[in-house]
Amino acid sequence: MRRHHQPGFMTGLSLLIPITLSTMAIVLLAPILPSLLQEFSGVAGHEYWVPMILTVPALCVAVFSPVAGMLGDWFGRRRLLIAALVAYGVVGVAPVFLTDLVAIIISRVGVGVAEALIMVLTTTMIGDYFKGAARDKWLAGQTAFASMSALLFFNLGGQLGRFGWRAPFWVYGVALVMLGLVLAFTWEPAEDCAADEAEHAPHHGGWAGFPWGRMAGIIAITIYGSVLFYTVQIQAGQGLALLGLRDPGEIGFLTSLASIGVPLGTFAYSRVGRVRVAWLLLVEFGLLTLGFLLMSKAGARLPFLGGCFINQFGAGMLLPTLLVWAMDGLPFDIRSRAAGMWTGAFSLGQFLCPVVVTFSGTYLGGLSGAFGLLSAAAGLGALGALLGLMKRGGGPVAGAGTVALHG
């Protein structure tokens, strides 16, 4: 086997860091959501439109990710990733200079398209460069890295929000720094992987042998789980505001404390050993159920944050479960398209999340009622996992034992 390149730690790191841009797209702005709602309160329907500033990138990722996956399989990964990082930095900073809500939302569409390429291509390239346990380690590392970066972005967004709602948008320029790492430590994966895996060049892109049935089931669960995953990250700030908190810095700090549950949940996933996927989903949806229930009943900050923490711990386990399950065993010539489909599904749930919460809250007495409904929805997910255990013995085995971040 001829090797042109040998992936090392910096190769993996250069692909881990850009995944934080997907977290940044929403978490960085969550502490300033109350400020944005106040700024554009004169716009008709602002209670629906303003949250779109946070989540419309997710809709674009949901729509464009499958296309991004096809482009990666057909034309190669690295050159598209480079272009996407440049675009992300430019359009991400644009709201600093914009005053119209529509123009800001349009700029966020650009962020979403670039984000789709970044998420799909970095995930795919990890699958291209690394094999076996190393591949699972770096894939799980993506989820852990994104989770830990959320703690930084909650606080950074809150602190910058004290200087006005525009200030956090400057942070999007960090994508240009990440570009330097990608240029220095990556290469076009086709050079090594095409000969390594069934001699497929990336531009062949046939659909023969694509696991449609398997991916359909994973995608359905991913959309469902993503709505539950992002609710706390999007709505915790608003929940704290309803409990009397107004300072964006304090909102960001308290939300980040609760969100420590995400990396802790990801770490717990990495240590559970080889476990049936249905068992993992049963535990994860169970934690989400309990967390939402506590949030819906909370009348003060501390119990509310406790519910958020339990919820986020379950969410931190759920994301790597779904990602490793989706990417397991995929050959080189279809890997990018499968990654695109999974990323699109997860981002569709992210986009639908505030719509579901706002709509249900309208008819169920506000945000607490919405949390109660989501608790019931997560409970149905746990019930579905339990039925899966009873009928099929738990489904495929998840390689959790091989995705520990260290060793």
C-alpha positions as a LaTeX table, in Angstrom:
\begin{tabular}{lrrr}
\hline
Residue & $x$ (\AA) & $y$ (\AA) & $z$ (\AA) \\
\hline
Met1 & 0.00 & 0.00 & 0.00 \\
Arg2 & 1.47 & 3.33 & $-1.02$ \\
Arg3 & 1.07 & 6.23 & 1.40 \\
His4 & 1.56 & 9.86 & 0.42 \\
His5 & 0.67 & 11.18 & 3.87 \\
Gln6 & 0.41 & 9.88 & 7.40 \\
Pro7 & $-2.25$ & 11.54 & 9.57 \\
Gly8 & $-1.10$ & 12.62 & 13.00 \\
Phe9 & $-2.37$ & 14.53 & 15.99 \\
Met10 & $-2.30$ & 17.92 & 14.26 \\
Thr11 & $-4.25$ & 16.49 & 11.32 \\
Gly12 & $-6.99$ & 15.37 & 13.65 \\
Leu13 & $-6.90$ & 18.61 & 15.63 \\
Ser14 & $-7.14$ & 20.73 & 12.49 \\
Leu15 & $-10.41$ & 18.92 & 11.71 \\
Leu16 & $-11.72$ & 19.01 & 15.30 \\
Ile17 & $-11.42$ & 22.76 & 15.74 \\
Pro18 & $-13.65$ & 23.78 & 12.78 \\
Ile19 & $-16.52$ & 21.73 & 14.22 \\
Thr20 & $-16.78$ & 24.43 & 16.90 \\
Leu21 & $-18.07$ & 26.77 & 14.18 \\
Ser22 & $-21.33$ & 24.82 & 14.15 \\
Thr23 & $-21.64$ & 25.38 & 17.90 \\
Met24 & $-20.68$ & 29.02 & 17.53 \\
Ala25 & $-23.44$ & 29.58 & 15.00 \\
Ile26 & $-26.08$ & 29.21 & 17.70 \\
Val27 & $-24.55$ & 29.14 & 21.19 \\
Leu28 & $-22.54$ & 32.36 & 20.83 \\
Leu29 & $-25.74$ & 34.31 & 20.23 \\
Ala30 & $-28.00$ & 32.56 & 22.76 \\
Pro31 & $-27.18$ & 34.97 & 25.64 \\
Ile32 & $-28.11$ & 37.99 & 23.50 \\
Leu33 & $-31.45$ & 36.56 & 22.33 \\
Pro34 & $-33.39$ & 38.73 & 24.82 \\
Ser35 & $-31.46$ & 41.79 & 23.53 \\
Leu36 & $-32.22$ & 40.86 & 19.92 \\
Leu37 & $-35.90$ & 40.44 & 20.72 \\
Gln38 & $-35.93$ & 43.90 & 22.28 \\
Glu39 & $-33.95$ & 45.47 & 19.41 \\
Phe40 & $-36.40$ & 44.25 & 16.76 \\
Ser41 & $-39.57$ & 44.34 & 18.85 \\
Gly42 & $-41.14$ & 46.72 & 16.33 \\
Val43 & $-40.97$ & 44.14 & 13.54 \\
Ala44 & $-44.20$ & 42.22 & 13.00 \\
Gly45 & $-43.81$ & 38.61 & 14.11 \\
His46 & $-40.45$ & 39.33 & 15.73 \\
Glu47 & $-41.00$ & 36.60 & 18.33 \\
Tyr48 & $-40.73$ & 34.10 & 15.44 \\
Trp49 & $-38.27$ & 35.93 & 13.19 \\
Val50 & $-35.62$ & 36.97 & 15.71 \\
Pro51 & $-34.85$ & 33.40 & 16.93 \\
Met52 & $-34.23$ & 32.59 & 13.26 \\
Ile53 & $-31.02$ & 34.63 & 13.56 \\
Leu54 & $-29.77$ & 31.82 & 15.76 \\
Thr55 & $-31.30$ & 28.89 & 13.91 \\
Val56 & $-31.68$ & 29.70 & 10.20 \\
Pro57 & $-28.10$ & 28.45 & 9.64 \\
Ala58 & $-29.34$ & 25.08 & 10.88 \\
Leu59 & $-32.11$ & 25.07 & 8.25 \\
Cys60 & $-29.51$ & 25.77 & 5.58 \\
Val61 & $-27.31$ & 22.98 & 6.93 \\
Ala62 & $-30.32$ & 20.65 & 6.89 \\
Val63 & $-31.12$ & 21.49 & 3.27 \\
Phe64 & $-27.60$ & 21.81 & 1.90 \\
Ser65 & $-25.70$ & 19.09 & 3.79 \\
Pro66 & $-26.74$ & 16.25 & 1.44 \\
Val67 & $-25.60$ & 18.41 & $-1.48$ \\
Ala68 & $-22.36$ & 19.17 & 0.36 \\
Gly69 & $-21.85$ & 15.43 & 0.80 \\
Met70 & $-22.34$ & 14.78 & $-2.92$ \\
Leu71 & $-19.93$ & 17.58 & $-3.79$ \\
Gly72 & $-17.36$ & 16.07 & $-1.43$ \\
Asp73 & $-17.68$ & 12.63 & $-3.03$ \\
Trp74 & $-17.58$ & 14.03 & $-6.56$ \\
Phe75 & $-15.00$ & 16.83 & $-6.43$ \\
Gly76 & $-12.86$ & 16.14 & $-3.37$ \\
Arg77 & $-13.03$ & 17.35 & 0.22 \\
Arg78 & $-10.19$ & 19.73 & 1.01 \\
Arg79 & $-10.63$ & 22.42 & $-1.61$ \\
Leu80 & $-14.30$ & 22.78 & $-0.72$ \\
Leu81 & $-13.44$ & 23.00 & 2.99 \\
Ile82 & $-10.98$ & 25.82 & 2.33 \\
Ala83 & $-13.59$ & 27.83 & 0.41 \\
Ala84 & $-16.19$ & 27.21 & 3.10 \\
Leu85 & $-13.94$ & 28.50 & 5.89 \\
Val86 & $-13.28$ & 31.73 & 4.00 \\
Ala87 & $-16.99$ & 32.23 & 3.31 \\
Tyr88 & $-17.95$ & 31.51 & 6.93 \\
Gly89 & $-15.59$ & 34.16 & 8.24 \\
Val90 & $-16.84$ & 36.83 & 5.83 \\
Val91 & $-20.61$ & 36.35 & 6.13 \\
Gly92 & $-20.39$ & 35.53 & 9.85 \\
Val93 & $-19.04$ & 38.99 & 10.67 \\
Ala94 & $-21.50$ & 40.77 & 8.32 \\
Pro95 & $-24.25$ & 41.50 & 10.95 \\
Val96 & $-21.82$ & 43.85 & 12.69 \\
Phe97 & $-22.45$ & 46.25 & 9.79 \\
Leu98 & $-26.12$ & 45.44 & 9.05 \\
Thr99 & $-29.19$ & 47.18 & 10.51 \\
Asp100 & $-32.10$ & 45.46 & 8.76 \\
Leu101 & $-33.48$ & 42.23 & 10.23 \\
Val102 & $-34.04$ & 40.71 & 6.79 \\
Ala103 & $-30.46$ & 41.48 & 5.74 \\
Ile104 & $-29.14$ & 39.90 & 8.92 \\
Ile105 & $-31.16$ & 36.74 & 8.34 \\
Ile106 & $-29.89$ & 36.58 & 4.74 \\
Ser107 & $-26.30$ & 36.79 & 6.02 \\
Arg108 & $-27.13$ & 33.92 & 8.35 \\
Val109 & $-28.21$ & 31.88 & 5.34 \\
Gly110 & $-24.66$ & 32.30 & 4.05 \\
Val111 & $-23.33$ & 31.12 & 7.40 \\
Gly112 & $-25.53$ & 28.05 & 7.13 \\
Val113 & $-24.33$ & 27.09 & 3.65 \\
Ala114 & $-20.69$ & 27.45 & 4.70 \\
Glu115 & $-21.40$ & 25.58 & 7.94 \\
Ala116 & $-22.91$ & 22.67 & 6.02 \\
Leu117 & $-19.74$ & 22.23 & 4.00 \\
Ile118 & $-17.52$ & 22.56 & 7.08 \\
Met119 & $-19.47$ & 20.04 & 9.17 \\
Val120 & $-19.83$ & 17.46 & 6.43 \\
Leu121 & $-16.31$ & 17.71 & 5.07 \\
Thr122 & $-14.48$ & 17.69 & 8.41 \\
Thr123 & $-16.46$ & 14.64 & 9.54 \\
Thr124 & $-15.83$ & 12.91 & 6.22 \\
Met125 & $-12.13$ & 13.71 & 6.22 \\
Ile126 & $-11.74$ & 12.23 & 9.70 \\
Gly127 & $-13.33$ & 9.09 & 8.29 \\
Asp128 & $-10.95$ & 9.25 & 5.33 \\
Tyr129 & $-7.71$ & 9.78 & 7.23 \\
Phe130 & $-8.21$ & 7.53 & 10.26 \\
Lys131 & $-9.14$ & 3.85 & 10.59 \\
Gly132 & $-10.78$ & 1.64 & 13.20 \\
Ala133 & $-10.53$ & 2.76 & 16.81 \\
Ala134 & $-8.63$ & 5.91 & 15.83 \\
Arg135 & $-11.49$ & 6.92 & 13.55 \\
Asp136 & $-14.06$ & 6.41 & 16.30 \\
Lys137 & $-11.87$ & 8.33 & 18.74 \\
Trp138 & $-11.67$ & 11.40 & 16.51 \\
Leu139 & $-15.37$ & 11.24 & 15.60 \\
Ala140 & $-16.34$ & 11.17 & 19.26 \\
Gly141 & $-13.73$ & 13.84 & 19.82 \\
Gln142 & $-15.69$ & 16.08 & 17.46 \\
Thr143 & $-18.76$ & 15.89 & 19.67 \\
Ala144 & $-16.75$ & 16.41 & 22.85 \\
Phe145 & $-14.85$ & 19.34 & 21.36 \\
Ala146 & $-18.06$ & 20.98 & 20.15 \\
Ser147 & $-19.63$ & 20.45 & 23.56 \\
Met148 & $-16.72$ & 21.94 & 25.46 \\
Ser149 & $-16.55$ & 24.89 & 23.09 \\
Ala150 & $-20.18$ & 25.63 & 23.95 \\
Leu151 & $-19.06$ & 26.47 & 27.50 \\
Leu152 & $-16.67$ & 29.07 & 26.10 \\
Phe153 & $-19.17$ & 30.51 & 23.63 \\
Phe154 & $-21.97$ & 30.86 & 26.19 \\
Asn155 & $-19.67$ & 32.96 & 28.36 \\
Leu156 & $-17.99$ & 34.80 & 25.50 \\
Gly157 & $-21.33$ & 35.69 & 23.92 \\
Gly158 & $-22.68$ & 36.90 & 27.25 \\
Gln159 & $-19.64$ & 39.03 & 28.04 \\
Leu160 & $-19.46$ & 40.56 & 24.57 \\
Gly161 & $-23.22$ & 41.11 & 24.71 \\
Arg162 & $-22.59$ & 43.71 & 27.40 \\
Phe163 & $-21.08$ & 45.87 & 24.66 \\
Gly164 & $-24.19$ & 45.54 & 22.51 \\
Trp165 & $-25.81$ & 42.78 & 20.49 \\
Arg166 & $-23.47$ & 43.31 & 17.52 \\
Ala167 & $-20.24$ & 42.57 & 19.39 \\
Pro168 & $-20.46$ & 38.74 & 19.46 \\
Phe169 & $-20.59$ & 38.59 & 15.66 \\
Trp170 & $-16.93$ & 39.63 & 15.47 \\
Val171 & $-15.97$ & 36.19 & 16.81 \\
Tyr172 & $-17.00$ & 34.55 & 13.52 \\
Gly173 & $-13.76$ & 35.85 & 11.99 \\
Val174 & $-11.90$ & 33.09 & 13.86 \\
Ala175 & $-12.76$ & 30.81 & 10.93 \\
Leu176 & $-9.91$ & 32.45 & 9.03 \\
Val177 & $-7.48$ & 31.33 & 11.74 \\
Met178 & $-8.78$ & 27.77 & 11.47 \\
Leu179 & $-8.15$ & 27.99 & 7.74 \\
Gly180 & $-4.42$ & 28.22 & 8.45 \\
Leu181 & $-4.46$ & 24.89 & 10.31 \\
Val182 & $-6.36$ & 23.17 & 7.51 \\
Leu183 & $-3.89$ & 24.49 & 4.93 \\
Ala184 & $-0.92$ & 23.34 & 6.99 \\
Phe185 & $-1.97$ & 19.88 & 8.18 \\
Thr186 & $-4.44$ & 18.39 & 5.67 \\
Trp187 & $-4.35$ & 17.16 & 2.09 \\
Glu188 & $-6.88$ & 15.90 & $-0.44$ \\
Pro189 & $-7.94$ & 12.52 & 1.05 \\
Ala190 & $-8.36$ & 10.91 & $-2.37$ \\
Glu191 & $-4.59$ & 10.74 & $-2.69$ \\
Asp192 & $-4.42$ & 8.08 & 0.01 \\
Cys193 & $-7.92$ & 6.69 & 0.36 \\
Ala194 & $-8.92$ & 5.98 & $-3.21$ \\
Ala195 & $-6.32$ & 3.24 & $-3.55$ \\
Asp196 & $-6.86$ & 2.16 & 0.03 \\
Glu197 & $-10.60$ & 1.48 & $-0.13$ \\
Ala198 & $-11.90$ & $-0.32$ & $-3.20$ \\
Glu199 & $-10.02$ & 1.97 & $-5.60$ \\
His200 & $-12.84$ & 4.53 & $-5.91$ \\
Ala201 & $-11.94$ & 8.09 & $-6.91$ \\
Pro202 & $-14.07$ & 10.72 & $-5.17$ \\
His203 & $-15.73$ & 11.96 & $-8.36$ \\
His204 & $-17.34$ & 8.59 & $-9.23$ \\
Gly205 & $-20.16$ & 9.08 & $-6.72$ \\
Gly206 & $-22.39$ & 6.11 & $-7.61$ \\
Trp207 & $-25.31$ & 5.09 & $-5.39$ \\
Ala208 & $-24.95$ & 1.35 & $-5.74$ \\
Gly209 & $-24.77$ & $-0.31$ & $-2.37$ \\
Phe210 & $-25.80$ & 2.77 & $-0.43$ \\
Pro211 & $-27.43$ & 1.62 & 2.88 \\
Trp212 & $-30.74$ & 3.43 & 2.39 \\
Gly213 & $-32.74$ & 1.43 & 4.93 \\
Arg214 & $-30.15$ & 1.72 & 7.69 \\
Met215 & $-29.62$ & 5.43 & 7.11 \\
Ala216 & $-33.36$ & 6.17 & 7.02 \\
Gly217 & $-33.84$ & 4.79 & 10.53 \\
Ile218 & $-30.82$ & 6.64 & 11.91 \\
Ile219 & $-31.91$ & 9.89 & 10.23 \\
Ala220 & $-35.43$ & 9.68 & 11.70 \\
Ile221 & $-34.07$ & 9.19 & 15.23 \\
Thr222 & $-31.50$ & 11.93 & 14.66 \\
Ile223 & $-34.10$ & 14.56 & 13.71 \\
Tyr224 & $-36.20$ & 13.62 & 16.74 \\
Gly225 & $-33.24$ & 13.67 & 19.09 \\
Ser226 & $-31.85$ & 16.92 & 17.70 \\
Val227 & $-35.00$ & 18.87 & 18.59 \\
Leu228 & $-34.55$ & 17.68 & 22.17 \\
Phe229 & $-30.78$ & 18.22 & 22.10 \\
Tyr230 & $-30.90$ & 21.91 & 21.18 \\
Thr231 & $-33.85$ & 23.07 & 23.29 \\
Val232 & $-31.75$ & 23.89 & 26.34 \\
Gln233 & $-29.00$ & 25.57 & 24.30 \\
Ile234 & $-31.54$ & 27.80 & 22.55 \\
Gln235 & $-34.13$ & 28.37 & 25.26 \\
Ala236 & $-32.23$ & 28.28 & 28.57 \\
Gly237 & $-31.44$ & 31.99 & 28.35 \\
Gln238 & $-35.08$ & 32.84 & 27.79 \\
Gly239 & $-36.07$ & 30.52 & 30.64 \\
Leu240 & $-33.69$ & 32.33 & 32.99 \\
Ala241 & $-35.02$ & 35.68 & 31.80 \\
Leu242 & $-38.56$ & 34.57 & 32.68 \\
Leu243 & $-37.25$ & 33.73 & 36.16 \\
Gly244 & $-36.10$ & 37.34 & 36.56 \\
Leu245 & $-32.55$ & 37.32 & 35.17 \\
Arg246 & $-31.71$ & 40.13 & 32.74 \\
Asp247 & $-27.92$ & 40.52 & 32.52 \\
Pro248 & $-26.56$ & 38.80 & 29.35 \\
Gly249 & $-23.25$ & 38.03 & 31.06 \\
Glu250 & $-24.94$ & 36.25 & 33.96 \\
Ile251 & $-27.30$ & 34.43 & 31.59 \\
Gly252 & $-24.32$ & 33.19 & 29.57 \\
Phe253 & $-22.38$ & 32.12 & 32.67 \\
Leu254 & $-25.27$ & 30.20 & 34.27 \\
Thr255 & $-26.20$ & 28.54 & 30.98 \\
Ser256 & $-22.59$ & 27.45 & 30.50 \\
Leu257 & $-22.58$ & 25.90 & 33.98 \\
Ala258 & $-25.63$ & 23.82 & 33.10 \\
Ser259 & $-24.09$ & 22.92 & 29.76 \\
Ile260 & $-21.11$ & 21.27 & 31.46 \\
Gly261 & $-23.45$ & 18.28 & 31.34 \\
Val262 & $-22.82$ & 17.91 & 27.59 \\
Pro263 & $-19.06$ & 17.17 & 27.70 \\
Leu264 & $-19.58$ & 15.09 & 30.84 \\
Gly265 & $-22.22$ & 13.07 & 28.99 \\
Thr266 & $-19.88$ & 12.64 & 26.03 \\
Phe267 & $-17.12$ & 11.44 & 28.36 \\
Ala268 & $-19.54$ & 9.01 & 30.01 \\
Tyr269 & $-20.45$ & 7.65 & 26.57 \\
Ser270 & $-16.79$ & 7.04 & 25.82 \\
Arg271 & $-16.44$ & 4.92 & 28.96 \\
Val272 & $-19.49$ & 2.66 & 28.85 \\
Gly273 & $-17.88$ & $-0.07$ & 26.74 \\
Arg274 & $-19.57$ & $-1.90$ & 23.89 \\
Val275 & $-23.30$ & $-1.53$ & 24.49 \\
Arg276 & $-26.36$ & $-2.08$ & 22.32 \\
Val277 & $-27.55$ & 1.13 & 20.70 \\
Ala278 & $-31.07$ & 0.65 & 22.08 \\
Trp279 & $-29.71$ & 0.48 & 25.64 \\
Leu280 & $-27.85$ & 3.74 & 25.10 \\
Leu281 & $-30.91$ & 5.43 & 23.62 \\
Leu282 & $-33.05$ & 4.22 & 26.53 \\
Val283 & $-30.73$ & 5.85 & 29.06 \\
Glu284 & $-30.24$ & 9.01 & 26.99 \\
Phe285 & $-33.93$ & 9.66 & 26.29 \\
Gly286 & $-34.66$ & 8.85 & 29.94 \\
Leu287 & $-32.28$ & 11.59 & 31.09 \\
Leu288 & $-33.80$ & 14.05 & 28.63 \\
Thr289 & $-37.25$ & 13.19 & 29.98 \\
Leu290 & $-36.25$ & 13.86 & 33.57 \\
Gly291 & $-34.40$ & 17.06 & 32.71 \\
Phe292 & $-37.32$ & 18.58 & 30.78 \\
Leu293 & $-39.73$ & 17.58 & 33.55 \\
Leu294 & $-37.66$ & 19.39 & 36.20 \\
Met295 & $-37.34$ & 22.46 & 33.96 \\
Ser296 & $-41.10$ & 22.58 & 33.40 \\
Lys297 & $-41.80$ & 22.52 & 37.16 \\
Ala298 & $-39.01$ & 24.89 & 38.27 \\
Gly299 & $-39.98$ & 28.17 & 39.91 \\
Ala300 & $-36.45$ & 29.33 & 40.69 \\
Arg301 & $-33.05$ & 29.42 & 39.03 \\
Leu302 & $-31.37$ & 26.55 & 40.90 \\
Pro303 & $-33.92$ & 23.79 & 40.13 \\
Phe304 & $-34.21$ & 25.08 & 36.58 \\
Leu305 & $-30.44$ & 24.85 & 36.08 \\
Gly306 & $-30.45$ & 21.40 & 37.68 \\
Gly307 & $-32.98$ & 20.22 & 35.12 \\
Cys308 & $-30.87$ & 21.78 & 32.35 \\
Phe309 & $-27.78$ & 19.94 & 33.58 \\
Ile310 & $-29.49$ & 16.53 & 33.64 \\
Asn311 & $-30.93$ & 17.22 & 30.20 \\
Gln312 & $-27.56$ & 18.22 & 28.78 \\
Phe313 & $-25.85$ & 15.17 & 30.27 \\
Gly314 & $-28.26$ & 12.97 & 28.33 \\
Ala315 & $-27.78$ & 15.12 & 25.24 \\
Gly316 & $-24.01$ & 14.76 & 25.54 \\
Met317 & $-24.39$ & 10.98 & 25.41 \\
Leu318 & $-26.94$ & 11.09 & 22.58 \\
Leu319 & $-24.90$ & 12.97 & 19.98 \\
Pro320 & $-21.87$ & 10.63 & 19.77 \\
Thr321 & $-24.20$ & 7.62 & 19.91 \\
Leu322 & $-25.97$ & 8.80 & 16.77 \\
Leu323 & $-22.84$ & 9.99 & 14.95 \\
Val324 & $-20.72$ & 6.87 & 15.48 \\
Trp325 & $-23.74$ & 4.69 & 14.66 \\
Ala326 & $-24.26$ & 6.55 & 11.38 \\
Met327 & $-20.61$ & 6.53 & 10.27 \\
Asp328 & $-19.76$ & 2.96 & 11.27 \\
Gly329 & $-18.46$ & 0.81 & 8.42 \\
Leu330 & $-19.08$ & 3.23 & 5.53 \\
Pro331 & $-16.75$ & 2.87 & 2.50 \\
Phe332 & $-14.81$ & 5.84 & 1.10 \\
Asp333 & $-16.90$ & 6.42 & $-2.03$ \\
Ile334 & $-20.19$ & 6.99 & $-0.16$ \\
Arg335 & $-18.90$ & 8.32 & 3.16 \\
Ser336 & $-19.31$ & 12.01 & 2.36 \\
Arg337 & $-22.92$ & 11.59 & 1.21 \\
Ala338 & $-23.83$ & 9.60 & 4.31 \\
Ala339 & $-22.18$ & 12.22 & 6.51 \\
Gly340 & $-24.12$ & 14.89 & 4.62 \\
Met341 & $-27.42$ & 13.15 & 5.22 \\
Trp342 & $-26.75$ & 12.69 & 8.93 \\
Thr343 & $-25.58$ & 16.29 & 9.34 \\
Gly344 & $-28.62$ & 17.54 & 7.46 \\
Ala345 & $-30.94$ & 15.53 & 9.69 \\
Phe346 & $-29.32$ & 16.78 & 12.89 \\
Ser347 & $-29.46$ & 20.37 & 11.67 \\
Leu348 & $-33.09$ & 20.05 & 10.59 \\
Gly349 & $-33.91$ & 19.19 & 14.19 \\
Gln350 & $-31.90$ & 22.21 & 15.33 \\
Phe351 & $-33.93$ & 24.48 & 13.05 \\
Leu352 & $-37.25$ & 22.94 & 14.07 \\
Cys353 & $-36.44$ & 23.23 & 17.76 \\
Pro354 & $-37.45$ & 26.90 & 18.35 \\
Val355 & $-40.48$ & 26.47 & 16.09 \\
Val356 & $-41.67$ & 23.50 & 18.15 \\
Val357 & $-41.01$ & 25.29 & 21.44 \\
Thr358 & $-42.68$ & 28.55 & 20.40 \\
Phe359 & $-45.69$ & 26.82 & 18.86 \\
Ser360 & $-46.24$ & 24.46 & 21.79 \\
Gly361 & $-45.67$ & 27.26 & 24.31 \\
Thr362 & $-48.38$ & 29.32 & 22.61 \\
Tyr363 & $-50.97$ & 26.63 & 23.30 \\
Leu364 & $-49.62$ & 25.22 & 26.56 \\
Gly365 & $-49.18$ & 28.30 & 28.70 \\
Gly366 & $-45.68$ & 29.42 & 27.81 \\
Leu367 & $-42.18$ & 28.03 & 27.98 \\
Ser368 & $-42.85$ & 25.77 & 30.98 \\
Gly369 & $-45.68$ & 24.10 & 29.10 \\
Ala370 & $-43.38$ & 23.55 & 26.13 \\
Phe371 & $-40.79$ & 21.92 & 28.39 \\
Gly372 & $-43.51$ & 19.63 & 29.74 \\
Leu373 & $-44.49$ & 18.56 & 26.23 \\
Leu374 & $-40.86$ & 17.87 & 25.34 \\
Ser375 & $-40.53$ & 15.77 & 28.47 \\
Ala376 & $-43.39$ & 13.62 & 27.21 \\
Ala377 & $-41.80$ & 13.46 & 23.74 \\
Ala378 & $-38.47$ & 12.31 & 25.20 \\
Gly379 & $-40.37$ & 9.73 & 27.22 \\
Leu380 & $-41.81$ & 8.35 & 24.00 \\
Gly381 & $-38.26$ & 8.06 & 22.67 \\
Ala382 & $-37.27$ & 6.06 & 25.74 \\
Leu383 & $-40.34$ & 3.86 & 25.30 \\
Gly384 & $-39.41$ & 3.25 & 21.66 \\
Ala385 & $-35.89$ & 2.20 & 22.71 \\
Leu386 & $-37.37$ & $-0.14$ & 25.31 \\
Leu387 & $-39.64$ & $-1.74$ & 22.71 \\
Gly388 & $-36.61$ & $-2.15$ & 20.46 \\
Leu389 & $-34.82$ & $-4.03$ & 23.22 \\
Met390 & $-37.79$ & $-6.30$ & 23.75 \\
Lys391 & $-38.31$ & $-7.07$ & 20.05 \\
Arg392 & $-34.79$ & $-7.29$ & 18.63 \\
Gly393 & $-32.48$ & $-7.69$ & 21.57 \\
Gly394 & $-31.14$ & $-4.15$ & 21.41 \\
Gly395 & $-30.05$ & $-3.74$ & 17.81 \\
Pro396 & $-26.43$ & $-3.15$ & 16.73 \\
Val397 & $-23.59$ & $-2.83$ & 19.18 \\
Ala398 & $-22.21$ & 0.70 & 19.56 \\
Gly399 & $-18.44$ & 0.98 & 19.65 \\
Ala400 & $-18.48$ & 3.23 & 22.68 \\
Gly401 & $-15.55$ & 1.40 & 24.14 \\
Thr402 & $-13.40$ & 2.40 & 21.18 \\
Val403 & $-14.17$ & 6.10 & 21.20 \\
Ala404 & $-12.60$ & 7.22 & 24.43 \\
Leu405 & $-10.80$ & 10.49 & 23.92 \\
His406 & $-7.69$ & 9.19 & 25.67 \\
Gly407 & $-6.62$ & 5.59 & 25.21 \\
\hline
\end{tabular}
